[in-house]
Amino acid sequence: MGEFSLTHLLVLAIILLVFFGPSRLPQLGKSIGKAFRGFKSGLSEIDAEAKDVVTPAPEQLKKPDETKTFHQAEKDSKKTE
């Protein structure tokens, strides 16, 4: 049921001809093609941006005991004042 056969494609072509007519089918094909190209270029831009993101190495990450909470940092800043 998930596969398209030649019969499915012919029925689909006949339905498209009835609804849109032979003069509008080339325009419809062009607009669908532009939509697919735009979608594909958008995906490639997202992939390029994702590759540019630098993730720190595990040894560069702070250990949990080195990180301060907001309240600890606030107390330290009050002590230095």
mmJSON file of the N, C-alpha and C atoms, coordinates in Angstrom:
{"data_MODEL":{"atom_site":{
"group_PDB":["ATOM","ATOM","ATOM","ATOM","ATOM","ATOM","ATOM","ATOM","ATOM","ATOM","ATOM","ATOM","ATOM","ATOM","ATOM","ATOM","ATOM","ATOM","ATOM","ATOM","ATOM","ATOM","ATOM","ATOM","ATOM","ATOM","ATOM","ATOM","ATOM","ATOM","ATOM","ATOM","ATOM","ATOM","ATOM","ATOM","ATOM","ATOM","ATOM","ATOM","ATOM","ATOM","ATOM","ATOM","ATOM","ATOM","ATOM","ATOM","ATOM","ATOM","ATOM","ATOM","ATOM","ATOM","ATOM","ATOM","ATOM","ATOM","ATOM","ATOM","ATOM","ATOM","ATOM","ATOM","ATOM","ATOM","ATOM","ATOM","ATOM","ATOM","ATOM","ATOM","ATOM","ATOM","ATOM","ATOM","ATOM","ATOM","ATOM","ATOM","ATOM","ATOM","ATOM","ATOM","ATOM","ATOM","ATOM","ATOM","ATOM","ATOM","ATOM","ATOM","ATOM","ATOM","ATOM","ATOM","ATOM","ATOM","ATOM","ATOM","ATOM","ATOM","ATOM","ATOM","ATOM","ATOM","ATOM","ATOM","ATOM","ATOM","ATOM","ATOM","ATOM","ATOM","ATOM","ATOM","ATOM","ATOM","ATOM","ATOM","ATOM","ATOM","ATOM","ATOM","ATOM","ATOM","ATOM","ATOM","ATOM","ATOM","ATOM","ATOM","ATOM","ATOM","ATOM","ATOM","ATOM","ATOM","ATOM","ATOM","ATOM","ATOM","ATOM","ATOM","ATOM","ATOM","ATOM","ATOM","ATOM","ATOM","ATOM","ATOM","ATOM","ATOM","ATOM","ATOM","ATOM","ATOM","ATOM","ATOM","ATOM","ATOM","ATOM","ATOM","ATOM","ATOM","ATOM","ATOM","ATOM","ATOM","ATOM","ATOM","ATOM","ATOM","ATOM","ATOM","ATOM","ATOM","ATOM","ATOM","ATOM","ATOM","ATOM","ATOM","ATOM","ATOM","ATOM","ATOM","ATOM","ATOM","ATOM","ATOM","ATOM","ATOM","ATOM","ATOM","ATOM","ATOM","ATOM","ATOM","ATOM","ATOM","ATOM","ATOM","ATOM","ATOM","ATOM","ATOM","ATOM","ATOM","ATOM","ATOM","ATOM","ATOM","ATOM","ATOM","ATOM","ATOM","ATOM","ATOM","ATOM","ATOM","ATOM","ATOM","ATOM","ATOM","ATOM","ATOM","ATOM","ATOM","ATOM","ATOM","ATOM","ATOM","ATOM","ATOM","ATOM","ATOM","ATOM","ATOM","ATOM","ATOM","ATOM"],
"id":[1,2,3,4,5,6,7,8,9,10,11,12,13,14,15,16,17,18,19,20,21,22,23,24,25,26,27,28,29,30,31,32,33,34,35,36,37,38,39,40,41,42,43,44,45,46,47,48,49,50,51,52,53,54,55,56,57,58,59,60,61,62,63,64,65,66,67,68,69,70,71,72,73,74,75,76,77,78,79,80,81,82,83,84,85,86,87,88,89,90,91,92,93,94,95,96,97,98,99,100,101,102,103,104,105,106,107,108,109,110,111,112,113,114,115,116,117,118,119,120,121,122,123,124,125,126,127,128,129,130,131,132,133,134,135,136,137,138,139,140,141,142,143,144,145,146,147,148,149,150,151,152,153,154,155,156,157,158,159,160,161,162,163,164,165,166,167,168,169,170,171,172,173,174,175,176,177,178,179,180,181,182,183,184,185,186,187,188,189,190,191,192,193,194,195,196,197,198,199,200,201,202,203,204,205,206,207,208,209,210,211,212,213,214,215,216,217,218,219,220,221,222,223,224,225,226,227,228,229,230,231,232,233,234,235,236,237,238,239,240,241,242,243],
"type_symbol":["N","C","C","N","C","C","N","C","C","N","C","C","N","C","C","N","C","C","N","C","C","N","C","C","N","C","C","N","C","C","N","C","C","N","C","C","N","C","C","N","C","C","N","C","C","N","C","C","N","C","C","N","C","C","N","C","C","N","C","C","N","C","C","N","C","C","N","C","C","N","C","C","N","C","C","N","C","C","N","C","C","N","C","C","N","C","C","N","C","C","N","C","C","N","C","C","N","C","C","N","C","C","N","C","C","N","C","C","N","C","C","N","C","C","N","C","C","N","C","C","N","C","C","N","C","C","N","C","C","N","C","C","N","C","C","N","C","C","N","C","C","N","C","C","N","C","C","N","C","C","N","C","C","N","C","C","N","C","C","N","C","C","N","C","C","N","C","C","N","C","C","N","C","C","N","C","C","N","C","C","N","C","C","N","C","C","N","C","C","N","C","C","N","C","C","N","C","C","N","C","C","N","C","C","N","C","C","N","C","C","N","C","C","N","C","C","N","C","C","N","C","C","N","C","C","N","C","C","N","C","C","N","C","C","N","C","C","N","C","C","N","C","C"],
"label_atom_id":["N","CA","C","N","CA","C","N","CA","C","N","CA","C","N","CA","C","N","CA","C","N","CA","C","N","CA","C","N","CA","C","N","CA","C","N","CA","C","N","CA","C","N","CA","C","N","CA","C","N","CA","C","N","CA","C","N","CA","C","N","CA","C","N","CA","C","N","CA","C","N","CA","C","N","CA","C","N","CA","C","N","CA","C","N","CA","C","N","CA","C","N","CA","C","N","CA","C","N","CA","C","N","CA","C","N","CA","C","N","CA","C","N","CA","C","N","CA","C","N","CA","C","N","CA","C","N","CA","C","N","CA","C","N","CA","C","N","CA","C","N","CA","C","N","CA","C","N","CA","C","N","CA","C","N","CA","C","N","CA","C","N","CA","C","N","CA","C","N","CA","C","N","CA","C","N","CA","C","N","CA","C","N","CA","C","N","CA","C","N","CA","C","N","CA","C","N","CA","C","N","CA","C","N","CA","C","N","CA","C","N","CA","C","N","CA","C","N","CA","C","N","CA","C","N","CA","C","N","CA","C","N","CA","C","N","CA","C","N","CA","C","N","CA","C","N","CA","C","N","CA","C","N","CA","C","N","CA","C","N","CA","C","N","CA","C","N","CA","C","N","CA","C","N","CA","C","N","CA","C","N","CA","C"],
"label_alt_id":[null,null,null,null,null,null,null,null,null,null,null,null,null,null,null,null,null,null,null,null,null,null,null,null,null,null,null,null,null,null,null,null,null,null,null,null,null,null,null,null,null,null,null,null,null,null,null,null,null,null,null,null,null,null,null,null,null,null,null,null,null,null,null,null,null,null,null,null,null,null,null,null,null,null,null,null,null,null,null,null,null,null,null,null,null,null,null,null,null,null,null,null,null,null,null,null,null,null,null,null,null,null,null,null,null,null,null,null,null,null,null,null,null,null,null,null,null,null,null,null,null,null,null,null,null,null,null,null,null,null,null,null,null,null,null,null,null,null,null,null,null,null,null,null,null,null,null,null,null,null,null,null,null,null,null,null,null,null,null,null,null,null,null,null,null,null,null,null,null,null,null,null,null,null,null,null,null,null,null,null,null,null,null,null,null,null,null,null,null,null,null,null,null,null,null,null,null,null,null,null,null,null,null,null,null,null,null,null,null,null,null,null,null,null,null,null,null,null,null,null,null,null,null,null,null,null,null,null,null,null,null,null,null,null,null,null,null,null,null,null,null,null,null],
"label_comp_id":["MET","MET","MET","GLY","GLY","GLY","GLU","GLU","GLU","PHE","PHE","PHE","SER","SER","SER","LEU","LEU","LEU","THR","THR","THR","HIS","HIS","HIS","LEU","LEU","LEU","LEU","LEU","LEU","VAL","VAL","VAL","LEU","LEU","LEU","ALA","ALA","ALA","ILE","ILE","ILE","ILE","ILE","ILE","LEU","LEU","LEU","LEU","LEU","LEU","VAL","VAL","VAL","PHE","PHE","PHE","PHE","PHE","PHE","GLY","GLY","GLY","PRO","PRO","PRO","SER","SER","SER","ARG","ARG","ARG","LEU","LEU","LEU","PRO","PRO","PRO","GLN","GLN","GLN","LEU","LEU","LEU","GLY","GLY","GLY","LYS","LYS","LYS","SER","SER","SER","ILE","ILE","ILE","GLY","GLY","GLY","LYS","LYS","LYS","ALA","ALA","ALA","PHE","PHE","PHE","ARG","ARG","ARG","GLY","GLY","GLY","PHE","PHE","PHE","LYS","LYS","LYS","SER","SER","SER","GLY","GLY","GLY","LEU","LEU","LEU","SER","SER","SER","GLU","GLU","GLU","ILE","ILE","ILE","ASP","ASP","ASP","ALA","ALA","ALA","GLU","GLU","GLU","ALA","ALA","ALA","LYS","LYS","LYS","ASP","ASP","ASP","VAL","VAL","VAL","VAL","VAL","VAL","THR","THR","THR","PRO","PRO","PRO","ALA","ALA","ALA","PRO","PRO","PRO","GLU","GLU","GLU","GLN","GLN","GLN","LEU","LEU","LEU","LYS","LYS","LYS","LYS","LYS","LYS","PRO","PRO","PRO","ASP","ASP","ASP","GLU","GLU","GLU","THR","THR","THR","LYS","LYS","LYS","THR","THR","THR","PHE","PHE","PHE","HIS","HIS","HIS","GLN","GLN","GLN","ALA","ALA","ALA","GLU","GLU","GLU","LYS","LYS","LYS","ASP","ASP","ASP","SER","SER","SER","LYS","LYS","LYS","LYS","LYS","LYS","THR","THR","THR","GLU","GLU","GLU"],
"label_asym_id":["A","A","A","A","A","A","A","A","A","A","A","A","A","A","A","A","A","A","A","A","A","A","A","A","A","A","A","A","A","A","A","A","A","A","A","A","A","A","A","A","A","A","A","A","A","A","A","A","A","A","A","A","A","A","A","A","A","A","A","A","A","A","A","A","A","A","A","A","A","A","A","A","A","A","A","A","A","A","A","A","A","A","A","A","A","A","A","A","A","A","A","A","A","A","A","A","A","A","A","A","A","A","A","A","A","A","A","A","A","A","A","A","A","A","A","A","A","A","A","A","A","A","A","A","A","A","A","A","A","A","A","A","A","A","A","A","A","A","A","A","A","A","A","A","A","A","A","A","A","A","A","A","A","A","A","A","A","A","A","A","A","A","A","A","A","A","A","A","A","A","A","A","A","A","A","A","A","A","A","A","A","A","A","A","A","A","A","A","A","A","A","A","A","A","A","A","A","A","A","A","A","A","A","A","A","A","A","A","A","A","A","A","A","A","A","A","A","A","A","A","A","A","A","A","A","A","A","A","A","A","A","A","A","A","A","A","A","A","A","A","A","A","A"],
"label_entity_id":["1","1","1","1","1","1","1","1","1","1","1","1","1","1","1","1","1","1","1","1","1","1","1","1","1","1","1","1","1","1","1","1","1","1","1","1","1","1","1","1","1","1","1","1","1","1","1","1","1","1","1","1","1","1","1","1","1","1","1","1","1","1","1","1","1","1","1","1","1","1","1","1","1","1","1","1","1","1","1","1","1","1","1","1","1","1","1","1","1","1","1","1","1","1","1","1","1","1","1","1","1","1","1","1","1","1","1","1","1","1","1","1","1","1","1","1","1","1","1","1","1","1","1","1","1","1","1","1","1","1","1","1","1","1","1","1","1","1","1","1","1","1","1","1","1","1","1","1","1","1","1","1","1","1","1","1","1","1","1","1","1","1","1","1","1","1","1","1","1","1","1","1","1","1","1","1","1","1","1","1","1","1","1","1","1","1","1","1","1","1","1","1","1","1","1","1","1","1","1","1","1","1","1","1","1","1","1","1","1","1","1","1","1","1","1","1","1","1","1","1","1","1","1","1","1","1","1","1","1","1","1","1","1","1","1","1","1","1","1","1","1","1","1"],
"label_seq_id":[1,1,1,2,2,2,3,3,3,4,4,4,5,5,5,6,6,6,7,7,7,8,8,8,9,9,9,10,10,10,11,11,11,12,12,12,13,13,13,14,14,14,15,15,15,16,16,16,17,17,17,18,18,18,19,19,19,20,20,20,21,21,21,22,22,22,23,23,23,24,24,24,25,25,25,26,26,26,27,27,27,28,28,28,29,29,29,30,30,30,31,31,31,32,32,32,33,33,33,34,34,34,35,35,35,36,36,36,37,37,37,38,38,38,39,39,39,40,40,40,41,41,41,42,42,42,43,43,43,44,44,44,45,45,45,46,46,46,47,47,47,48,48,48,49,49,49,50,50,50,51,51,51,52,52,52,53,53,53,54,54,54,55,55,55,56,56,56,57,57,57,58,58,58,59,59,59,60,60,60,61,61,61,62,62,62,63,63,63,64,64,64,65,65,65,66,66,66,67,67,67,68,68,68,69,69,69,70,70,70,71,71,71,72,72,72,73,73,73,74,74,74,75,75,75,76,76,76,77,77,77,78,78,78,79,79,79,80,80,80,81,81,81],
"pdbx_PDB_ins_code":[null,null,null,null,null,null,null,null,null,null,null,null,null,null,null,null,null,null,null,null,null,null,null,null,null,null,null,null,null,null,null,null,null,null,null,null,null,null,null,null,null,null,null,null,null,null,null,null,null,null,null,null,null,null,null,null,null,null,null,null,null,null,null,null,null,null,null,null,null,null,null,null,null,null,null,null,null,null,null,null,null,null,null,null,null,null,null,null,null,null,null,null,null,null,null,null,null,null,null,null,null,null,null,null,null,null,null,null,null,null,null,null,null,null,null,null,null,null,null,null,null,null,null,null,null,null,null,null,null,null,null,null,null,null,null,null,null,null,null,null,null,null,null,null,null,null,null,null,null,null,null,null,null,null,null,null,null,null,null,null,null,null,null,null,null,null,null,null,null,null,null,null,null,null,null,null,null,null,null,null,null,null,null,null,null,null,null,null,null,null,null,null,null,null,null,null,null,null,null,null,null,null,null,null,null,null,null,null,null,null,null,null,null,null,null,null,null,null,null,null,null,null,null,null,null,null,null,null,null,null,null,null,null,null,null,null,null,null,null,null,null,null,null],
"Cartn_x":[0.809,0.0,0.854,2.069,2.927,3.67,3.656,4.399,3.487,4.048,3.291,3.571,2.53,2.695,2.374,2.521,2.229,0.754,-0.115,-1.547,-1.832,-1.191,-1.372,-0.95,0.206,0.7,-0.21,-0.752,-1.673,-2.959,-3.509,-4.719,-4.428,-3.282,-2.902,-2.749,-2.148,-1.988,-3.348,-4.27,-5.605,-6.332,-6.225,-6.874,-6.273,-4.959,-4.319,-4.752,-4.867,-5.327,-6.752,-7.61,-9.003,-9.08,-8.34,-8.428,-7.722,-6.532,-5.729,-5.714,-5.972,-5.931,-4.512,-4.372,-3.033,-2.201,-2.844,-2.07,-1.447,-2.049,-1.548,-0.562,-0.475,0.423,1.903,2.406,3.817,4.098,3.166,3.339,3.341,2.468,2.39,3.685,4.217,5.486,6.638,6.683,7.742,7.652,6.454,6.313,6.656,6.3,6.67,8.185,8.802,10.263,10.968,10.456,11.049,10.904,9.773,9.559,10.542,10.752,11.702,13.128,13.5,14.848,15.047,14.036,14.136,14.27,13.507,13.586,14.962,15.489,16.792,17.907,17.835,18.861,18.772,17.564,17.411,18.029,17.84,18.448,19.972,20.507,21.965,22.536,21.804,22.263,22.28,21.277,21.225,22.376,22.666,23.781,25.106,25.277,26.51,26.665,25.574,25.638,25.935,25.395,25.633,27.096,27.73,29.138,30.041,29.582,30.382,30.387,29.417,29.334,30.451,31.222,32.342,31.899,32.035,31.711,33.003,33.003,34.235,34.586,35.871,36.341,35.96,35.812,35.409,36.351,37.65,38.576,38.451,37.818,37.617,36.377,35.508,34.303,34.631,33.911,34.138,33.57,34.271,33.774,32.686,31.759,30.654,31.104,32.212,32.646,33.283,33.69,34.273,33.218,32.039,30.992,30.34,29.999,29.36,27.898,27.104,25.708,25.586,24.448,24.222,24.396,23.9,23.975,25.415,26.195,27.595,28.376,28.132,28.816,28.399,27.145,26.652,27.334,27.479,28.139,29.603,30.272,31.688,31.85,30.933,31.045,30.785,29.923,29.676,30.889,31.591,32.772,33.879,34.028,35.104,34.789,33.547,33.172,33.544],
"Cartn_y":[-1.188,0.0,1.254,1.196,2.366,2.667,1.759,1.962,2.483,3.315,3.824,2.944,2.556,1.787,2.703,2.183,2.962,3.361,2.503,2.808,3.99,4.032,5.151,6.466,6.433,7.646,8.114,7.188,7.57,8.185,7.613,8.167,9.557,9.737,11.041,12.065,11.669,12.57,12.97,12.043,12.356,13.33,13.1,14.002,15.403,15.496,16.801,17.504,16.757,17.36,17.885,17.165,17.593,18.862,18.895,20.049,21.285,21.133,22.29,22.569,21.605,21.802,21.726,21.472,21.294,22.578,23.732,24.979,25.354,24.934,25.307,24.296,23.107,22.089,22.489,23.099,23.514,24.562,25.485,26.49,25.828,24.876,24.149,23.391,22.752,22.028,22.956,24.14,25.1,25.591,25.884,26.388,25.315,24.077,22.984,22.801,22.893,22.778,23.884,25.117,26.23,26.009,25.483,25.23,24.183,23.122,22.086,22.629,23.447,24.026,24.958,25.753,26.635,25.865,24.802,23.964,23.328,22.841,22.191,23.187,24.397,25.389,25.833,25.904,26.236,25.185,23.923,22.838,22.883,23.193,23.245,24.422,25.548,26.68,26.305,25.585,25.165,24.206,23.3,22.373,23.128,24.152,24.935,25.691,26.243,26.95,25.991,24.793,23.819,23.369,23.325,22.934,24.037,25.31,26.429,26.545,25.944,26.026,25.189,25.807,25.111,24.641,23.383,22.842,22.688,23.074,22.963,21.506,21.28,19.938,19.644,18.385,18.051,18.627,18.705,19.236,20.75,21.427,22.866,23.224,22.279,22.539,22.639,23.503,23.642,22.435,22.069,20.986,21.545,20.727,21.233,21.939,21.512,22.171,23.529,23.813,25.105,26.155,25.738,26.686,27.231,28.5,29.137,29.381,29.294,29.645,31.16,31.654,33.09,33.663,32.968,33.459,33.454,32.461,32.426,33.571,33.832,34.927,36.268,36.403,37.632,37.855,36.802,36.911,37.311,36.711,37.036,38.484,38.992,40.376,41.335,40.984,41.836,41.841,40.722,40.647,41.558,41.661,42.471,43.955,44.327,45.742,46.37],
"Cartn_z":[0.0,0.0,0.0,0.524,0.614,-0.68,-1.644,-2.88,-3.977,-4.846,-5.992,-7.194,-7.874,-9.103,-10.277,-11.459,-12.663,-12.7,-12.234,-12.203,-11.282,-10.122,-9.198,-9.847,-10.528,-11.163,-12.296,-13.047,-14.13,-13.579,-12.54,-11.925,-11.377,-10.746,-10.228,-11.357,-12.47,-13.611,-14.185,-14.281,-14.803,-13.872,-12.577,-11.619,-11.71,-11.834,-11.967,-13.242,-14.342,-15.597,-15.474,-14.794,-14.642,-13.796,-12.676,-11.778,-12.313,-12.858,-13.236,-14.721,-15.544,-16.988,-17.503,-18.788,-19.355,-19.382,-19.364,-19.433,-18.084,-16.988,-15.667,-15.089,-15.638,-15.087,-15.132,-16.223,-16.197,-15.108,-14.907,-13.855,-12.479,-12.305,-11.037,-10.773,-11.795,-11.659,-11.303,-11.934,-11.628,-10.191,-9.739,-8.376,-7.347,-7.608,-6.701,-6.702,-7.872,-7.963,-7.194,-7.3,-6.547,-5.048,-4.641,-3.211,-2.7,-3.461,-3.044,-3.001,-4.002,-4.009,-2.814,-2.498,-1.342,-0.048,0.078,1.271,1.398,0.276,0.287,0.62,0.074,0.379,1.839,2.374,3.784,4.679,4.335,5.114,5.03,3.85,3.714,4.501,4.588,5.4,6.873,7.319,8.716,9.014,8.081,8.276,8.348,7.481,7.487,8.801,9.325,10.598,11.746,11.67,12.722,12.729,11.583,11.521,12.053,11.965,12.444,13.963,14.617,16.073,16.676,17.55,18.175,19.557,19.77,21.087,21.871,23.135,23.919,24.199,24.313,24.652,26.091,26.454,27.833,28.894,28.592,29.601,29.757,28.769,28.866,29.677,29.875,30.638,32.114,32.814,34.249,34.978,35.998,36.836,37.741,38.184,39.008,40.277,40.873,42.097,41.833,40.594,40.25,39.916,39.592,39.226,40.488,40.438,41.573,41.241,42.252,42.058,42.101,41.738,41.735,43.143,44.14,45.512,46.021,45.654,46.074,45.447,44.167,43.489,44.085,44.473,45.085,46.439,47.228,48.527,48.347,47.362,47.114,46.679,45.874,45.422,46.572,47.519,48.687,49.628,49.71,50.579,50.068,48.743,48.176,48.23,48.454,48.498,49.747],
"occupancy":[1.0,1.0,1.0,1.0,1.0,1.0,1.0,1.0,1.0,1.0,1.0,1.0,1.0,1.0,1.0,1.0,1.0,1.0,1.0,1.0,1.0,1.0,1.0,1.0,1.0,1.0,1.0,1.0,1.0,1.0,1.0,1.0,1.0,1.0,1.0,1.0,1.0,1.0,1.0,1.0,1.0,1.0,1.0,1.0,1.0,1.0,1.0,1.0,1.0,1.0,1.0,1.0,1.0,1.0,1.0,1.0,1.0,1.0,1.0,1.0,1.0,1.0,1.0,1.0,1.0,1.0,1.0,1.0,1.0,1.0,1.0,1.0,1.0,1.0,1.0,1.0,1.0,1.0,1.0,1.0,1.0,1.0,1.0,1.0,1.0,1.0,1.0,1.0,1.0,1.0,1.0,1.0,1.0,1.0,1.0,1.0,1.0,1.0,1.0,1.0,1.0,1.0,1.0,1.0,1.0,1.0,1.0,1.0,1.0,1.0,1.0,1.0,1.0,1.0,1.0,1.0,1.0,1.0,1.0,1.0,1.0,1.0,1.0,1.0,1.0,1.0,1.0,1.0,1.0,1.0,1.0,1.0,1.0,1.0,1.0,1.0,1.0,1.0,1.0,1.0,1.0,1.0,1.0,1.0,1.0,1.0,1.0,1.0,1.0,1.0,1.0,1.0,1.0,1.0,1.0,1.0,1.0,1.0,1.0,1.0,1.0,1.0,1.0,1.0,1.0,1.0,1.0,1.0,1.0,1.0,1.0,1.0,1.0,1.0,1.0,1.0,1.0,1.0,1.0,1.0,1.0,1.0,1.0,1.0,1.0,1.0,1.0,1.0,1.0,1.0,1.0,1.0,1.0,1.0,1.0,1.0,1.0,1.0,1.0,1.0,1.0,1.0,1.0,1.0,1.0,1.0,1.0,1.0,1.0,1.0,1.0,1.0,1.0,1.0,1.0,1.0,1.0,1.0,1.0,1.0,1.0,1.0,1.0,1.0,1.0,1.0,1.0,1.0,1.0,1.0,1.0,1.0,1.0,1.0,1.0,1.0,1.0,1.0,1.0,1.0,1.0,1.0,1.0],
"B_iso_or_equiv":[0.0,0.0,0.0,0.0,0.0,0.0,0.0,0.0,0.0,0.0,0.0,0.0,0.0,0.0,0.0,0.0,0.0,0.0,0.0,0.0,0.0,0.0,0.0,0.0,0.0,0.0,0.0,0.0,0.0,0.0,0.0,0.0,0.0,0.0,0.0,0.0,0.0,0.0,0.0,0.0,0.0,0.0,0.0,0.0,0.0,0.0,0.0,0.0,0.0,0.0,0.0,0.0,0.0,0.0,0.0,0.0,0.0,0.0,0.0,0.0,0.0,0.0,0.0,0.0,0.0,0.0,0.0,0.0,0.0,0.0,0.0,0.0,0.0,0.0,0.0,0.0,0.0,0.0,0.0,0.0,0.0,0.0,0.0,0.0,0.0,0.0,0.0,0.0,0.0,0.0,0.0,0.0,0.0,0.0,0.0,0.0,0.0,0.0,0.0,0.0,0.0,0.0,0.0,0.0,0.0,0.0,0.0,0.0,0.0,0.0,0.0,0.0,0.0,0.0,0.0,0.0,0.0,0.0,0.0,0.0,0.0,0.0,0.0,0.0,0.0,0.0,0.0,0.0,0.0,0.0,0.0,0.0,0.0,0.0,0.0,0.0,0.0,0.0,0.0,0.0,0.0,0.0,0.0,0.0,0.0,0.0,0.0,0.0,0.0,0.0,0.0,0.0,0.0,0.0,0.0,0.0,0.0,0.0,0.0,0.0,0.0,0.0,0.0,0.0,0.0,0.0,0.0,0.0,0.0,0.0,0.0,0.0,0.0,0.0,0.0,0.0,0.0,0.0,0.0,0.0,0.0,0.0,0.0,0.0,0.0,0.0,0.0,0.0,0.0,0.0,0.0,0.0,0.0,0.0,0.0,0.0,0.0,0.0,0.0,0.0,0.0,0.0,0.0,0.0,0.0,0.0,0.0,0.0,0.0,0.0,0.0,0.0,0.0,0.0,0.0,0.0,0.0,0.0,0.0,0.0,0.0,0.0,0.0,0.0,0.0,0.0,0.0,0.0,0.0,0.0,0.0,0.0,0.0,0.0,0.0,0.0,0.0,0.0,0.0,0.0,0.0,0.0,0.0],
"pdbx_formal_charge":[null,null,null,null,null,null,null,null,null,null,null,null,null,null,null,null,null,null,null,null,null,null,null,null,null,null,null,null,null,null,null,null,null,null,null,null,null,null,null,null,null,null,null,null,null,null,null,null,null,null,null,null,null,null,null,null,null,null,null,null,null,null,null,null,null,null,null,null,null,null,null,null,null,null,null,null,null,null,null,null,null,null,null,null,null,null,null,null,null,null,null,null,null,null,null,null,null,null,null,null,null,null,null,null,null,null,null,null,null,null,null,null,null,null,null,null,null,null,null,null,null,null,null,null,null,null,null,null,null,null,null,null,null,null,null,null,null,null,null,null,null,null,null,null,null,null,null,null,null,null,null,null,null,null,null,null,null,null,null,null,null,null,null,null,null,null,null,null,null,null,null,null,null,null,null,null,null,null,null,null,null,null,null,null,null,null,null,null,null,null,null,null,null,null,null,null,null,null,null,null,null,null,null,null,null,null,null,null,null,null,null,null,null,null,null,null,null,null,null,null,null,null,null,null,null,null,null,null,null,null,null,null,null,null,null,null,null,null,null,null,null,null,null],
"auth_seq_id":[1,1,1,2,2,2,3,3,3,4,4,4,5,5,5,6,6,6,7,7,7,8,8,8,9,9,9,10,10,10,11,11,11,12,12,12,13,13,13,14,14,14,15,15,15,16,16,16,17,17,17,18,18,18,19,19,19,20,20,20,21,21,21,22,22,22,23,23,23,24,24,24,25,25,25,26,26,26,27,27,27,28,28,28,29,29,29,30,30,30,31,31,31,32,32,32,33,33,33,34,34,34,35,35,35,36,36,36,37,37,37,38,38,38,39,39,39,40,40,40,41,41,41,42,42,42,43,43,43,44,44,44,45,45,45,46,46,46,47,47,47,48,48,48,49,49,49,50,50,50,51,51,51,52,52,52,53,53,53,54,54,54,55,55,55,56,56,56,57,57,57,58,58,58,59,59,59,60,60,60,61,61,61,62,62,62,63,63,63,64,64,64,65,65,65,66,66,66,67,67,67,68,68,68,69,69,69,70,70,70,71,71,71,72,72,72,73,73,73,74,74,74,75,75,75,76,76,76,77,77,77,78,78,78,79,79,79,80,80,80,81,81,81],
"auth_comp_id":["MET","MET","MET","GLY","GLY","GLY","GLU","GLU","GLU","PHE","PHE","PHE","SER","SER","SER","LEU","LEU","LEU","THR","THR","THR","HIS","HIS","HIS","LEU","LEU","LEU","LEU","LEU","LEU","VAL","VAL","VAL","LEU","LEU","LEU","ALA","ALA","ALA","ILE","ILE","ILE","ILE","ILE","ILE","LEU","LEU","LEU","LEU","LEU","LEU","VAL","VAL","VAL","PHE","PHE","PHE","PHE","PHE","PHE","GLY","GLY","GLY","PRO","PRO","PRO","SER","SER","SER","ARG","ARG","ARG","LEU","LEU","LEU","PRO","PRO","PRO","GLN","GLN","GLN","LEU","LEU","LEU","GLY","GLY","GLY","LYS","LYS","LYS","SER","SER","SER","ILE","ILE","ILE","GLY","GLY","GLY","LYS","LYS","LYS","ALA","ALA","ALA","PHE","PHE","PHE","ARG","ARG","ARG","GLY","GLY","GLY","PHE","PHE","PHE","LYS","LYS","LYS","SER","SER","SER","GLY","GLY","GLY","LEU","LEU","LEU","SER","SER","SER","GLU","GLU","GLU","ILE","ILE","ILE","ASP","ASP","ASP","ALA","ALA","ALA","GLU","GLU","GLU","ALA","ALA","ALA","LYS","LYS","LYS","ASP","ASP","ASP","VAL","VAL","VAL","VAL","VAL","VAL","THR","THR","THR","PRO","PRO","PRO","ALA","ALA","ALA","PRO","PRO","PRO","GLU","GLU","GLU","GLN","GLN","GLN","LEU","LEU","LEU","LYS","LYS","LYS","LYS","LYS","LYS","PRO","PRO","PRO","ASP","ASP","ASP","GLU","GLU","GLU","THR","THR","THR","LYS","LYS","LYS","THR","THR","THR","PHE","PHE","PHE","HIS","HIS","HIS","GLN","GLN","GLN","ALA","ALA","ALA","GLU","GLU","GLU","LYS","LYS","LYS","ASP","ASP","ASP","SER","SER","SER","LYS","LYS","LYS","LYS","LYS","LYS","THR","THR","THR","GLU","GLU","GLU"],
"auth_asym_id":["A","A","A","A","A","A","A","A","A","A","A","A","A","A","A","A","A","A","A","A","A","A","A","A","A","A","A","A","A","A","A","A","A","A","A","A","A","A","A","A","A","A","A","A","A","A","A","A","A","A","A","A","A","A","A","A","A","A","A","A","A","A","A","A","A","A","A","A","A","A","A","A","A","A","A","A","A","A","A","A","A","A","A","A","A","A","A","A","A","A","A","A","A","A","A","A","A","A","A","A","A","A","A","A","A","A","A","A","A","A","A","A","A","A","A","A","A","A","A","A","A","A","A","A","A","A","A","A","A","A","A","A","A","A","A","A","A","A","A","A","A","A","A","A","A","A","A","A","A","A","A","A","A","A","A","A","A","A","A","A","A","A","A","A","A","A","A","A","A","A","A","A","A","A","A","A","A","A","A","A","A","A","A","A","A","A","A","A","A","A","A","A","A","A","A","A","A","A","A","A","A","A","A","A","A","A","A","A","A","A","A","A","A","A","A","A","A","A","A","A","A","A","A","A","A","A","A","A","A","A","A","A","A","A","A","A","A","A","A","A","A","A","A"],
"auth_atom_id":["N","CA","C","N","CA","C","N","CA","C","N","CA","C","N","CA","C","N","CA","C","N","CA","C","N","CA","C","N","CA","C","N","CA","C","N","CA","C","N","CA","C","N","CA","C","N","CA","C","N","CA","C","N","CA","C","N","CA","C","N","CA","C","N","CA","C","N","CA","C","N","CA","C","N","CA","C","N","CA","C","N","CA","C","N","CA","C","N","CA","C","N","CA","C","N","CA","C","N","CA","C","N","CA","C","N","CA","C","N","CA","C","N","CA","C","N","CA","C","N","CA","C","N","CA","C","N","CA","C","N","CA","C","N","CA","C","N","CA","C","N","CA","C","N","CA","C","N","CA","C","N","CA","C","N","CA","C","N","CA","C","N","CA","C","N","CA","C","N","CA","C","N","CA","C","N","CA","C","N","CA","C","N","CA","C","N","CA","C","N","CA","C","N","CA","C","N","CA","C","N","CA","C","N","CA","C","N","CA","C","N","CA","C","N","CA","C","N","CA","C","N","CA","C","N","CA","C","N","CA","C","N","CA","C","N","CA","C","N","CA","C","N","CA","C","N","CA","C","N","CA","C","N","CA","C","N","CA","C","N","CA","C","N","CA","C","N","CA","C","N","CA","C","N","CA","C","N","CA","C","N","CA","C"],
"pdbx_PDB_model_num":[1,1,1,1,1,1,1,1,1,1,1,1,1,1,1,1,1,1,1,1,1,1,1,1,1,1,1,1,1,1,1,1,1,1,1,1,1,1,1,1,1,1,1,1,1,1,1,1,1,1,1,1,1,1,1,1,1,1,1,1,1,1,1,1,1,1,1,1,1,1,1,1,1,1,1,1,1,1,1,1,1,1,1,1,1,1,1,1,1,1,1,1,1,1,1,1,1,1,1,1,1,1,1,1,1,1,1,1,1,1,1,1,1,1,1,1,1,1,1,1,1,1,1,1,1,1,1,1,1,1,1,1,1,1,1,1,1,1,1,1,1,1,1,1,1,1,1,1,1,1,1,1,1,1,1,1,1,1,1,1,1,1,1,1,1,1,1,1,1,1,1,1,1,1,1,1,1,1,1,1,1,1,1,1,1,1,1,1,1,1,1,1,1,1,1,1,1,1,1,1,1,1,1,1,1,1,1,1,1,1,1,1,1,1,1,1,1,1,1,1,1,1,1,1,1,1,1,1,1,1,1,1,1,1,1,1,1,1,1,1,1,1,1]
}}}
